[in-house]
Amino acid sequence: MSKEIPLFDLTPAIGPGSKSEEEALSYMPMPKEMYTFELPSLPEAEHVAESPETLLLLGRLQEALDEYRPGMPTRRIPLDDLGESGRALLYQVLGEGEVALQIMGEEPIRAQETVLAGVWWLQRVDAAGVLLSQWLEVADVPELARLKAFAATEIPPLDSASLPKDILNAGPVLVELLDVARAHQQSSRQMPHVINLSLLPFSPEDHDCLNARLGQGEVVILSRGYGNCRIGACAVPGIWRVQYFNSTDQLILDTLEVIEIPQVACAAKEDLEDSAERLKEMREVLV
């Protein structure tokens, strides 16, 4: 029988800041190979028969996947009342996929996508890392990632006179970002606004200034799909840093995005429909 659902090891830090680029890339080793989907090794029939409650839970998960579409309220399935053997069986069936995230706070949230895109393991832990609760969630991205990304609600003013004199482009970038973030707060229809820092002359002083002014928010997302991607909320509401790395963990694209949450972090409608079909196939084998 597979092991119990693990406490996911997500120790995030993101983006170049006051550290050098080499230091900034050393804290979180990324996968070295492109992720490709493989069905998990399903448990034997006798193990499934020992845990009918797990099959019932998979049926509830199927219903949630069949019903859910991006933009709808997410679907949660609590796991706290499922026995240890049942949780281990569920973990063997659903496994781990290509996206993980962490939400900071007094009771941090750790999330890991399963092998089914749009189906997430979530765990709430205390300050010491002790597990408090856990659940499955069907969502393009977990609801709490949207709700908890930004502790602040106000876009701060920018006093251009207070900016360092030795910066090149950080000033105009900050003006543009904050103006767009304010406009987004007042609009119900948000299109992503992206600034590609990789195309701009940016000195170490520019990076220091930008990071000091934008700060770090409450959510970090790591994706290992077609390449390695780190997505971090800034402290300023609505602003995210999205960075792509190659197979040797070298930064190849560094962007700032103004949006509720970057689309690269979200499962698409087609992904969710595919997951519903895959789960149906897996359940047919298990029954």
Protein Blocks (a to p, Z undefined) as FASTA:
>chain_A
ZZddddddddddedjdfbcfklmmmmmccdfbdcdddddddddfklmmmmmmlmmmmmmm
mmmmmmpcghiacddddfklpcfklmmmmmmmnopafbdcddedjbdcdddddfbehiac
dddddfkopafbdcddddfbdfklmmmmpmbfbdcdddfklpcfkbcklmmmmmmmmmmm
mmmmmpcbdcdddddfklpccdfklmmmmmmmnopafbdcddfbeodddddddfbehiac
dddddfkopafbdcddddfbdfklpccfklmmmmmmmmmmmmmmmZZ
